[in-house]
Amino acid sequence: MSFNEISPIGGIRGDLHAAIVACTMANAWAGKGKSYKLADFLLKFGADSTPTQKELDVKVSQLEQWGRMHNKLVETAKKKRTTKK
């Protein structure tokens, strides 16, 4: 077993960190009954890296959902700030 398999370094490690953060945030904001796996956010390279149209549609839907939730949180925070003044 190589050291890189035990403790990834370089770009692979950065991709792993980003995937962990993205997965954590997605699960924190996921609706009831929804959960995401780390593999959903890991970059894929090689022959199997081209996503199907269904996979693309799912990712777009997830990003749209995240965007709506983010915008709602921002608007709520703005309202709270303006009412405190």
N, C-alpha and C positions, 0 to 999 in steps of 0.2 A: 504494500500500500504506500502510495507516495505521500509526502508531507502535504502537498496541495489538496489532497482529498481529506486530510484531517483538519487542516487550517488553511482555507483558500486565501490566496493573496492576489493583489492587483485588481484588475477589472472584474474578475469573477466575484471577488469578495464584495466589491461595490455594488454589483448587480444583485447579489444576495441580500445585502443590507437594504437596498431600495425595495426589493420585493417583500421583505419582512415588514417594513414600514407601510407599504401600500396595502398589504394583506391585513395588517393590524387595523389600519384606518377603515378599510372597507368593512371589516367585521364589526367594528365599533359603530358604524353608521348603517349597517345592514338591517333590513326590516326583519320582523319575526319570521322564523323558518328559513332564513337565508344565511348561508355562511360560505366563506371563500377559503380555498386552500392556498398554501404558499405556491404551489405549482401553477396556479392561475396567474401569477404575477412574475414568474421567472422568464427571462428571455430565452428563446429557443434559437439555436443555430444549426445549420446543416440541412440535409435533405428534407427533414420533417418540419422545417421552420416556417413554411408557407401556410398561413391559417386558411381554413375553409371559410366560405361566405357566412356560414352559420356561426362560426367562432367570432368572426368580425362583427356580426350583428349583435352577438351577446356582449362583446366588449363595448361597443357603441352604446348599447342600452345601459350597461353598468356606469359608463362615464356620464351619460345624461342624468341618470338617477343621482349620482354623486354630485353633479353640478347643481341640480335642483335642491338637494339637501344643503349644500354649501351656501347657496344663495339665500335660502330660508334662514339659516343660522346668522348670516351677515345682516340681513334685514332685521332680525330680532335683536341683535346686538346694537344696531343703529337706533332702533326705537327705544331701547333701554337707556342709551346714552342721552338721547334728546329729551326723554321724560325726566331725567335726573337733574337737568339744568334749571 
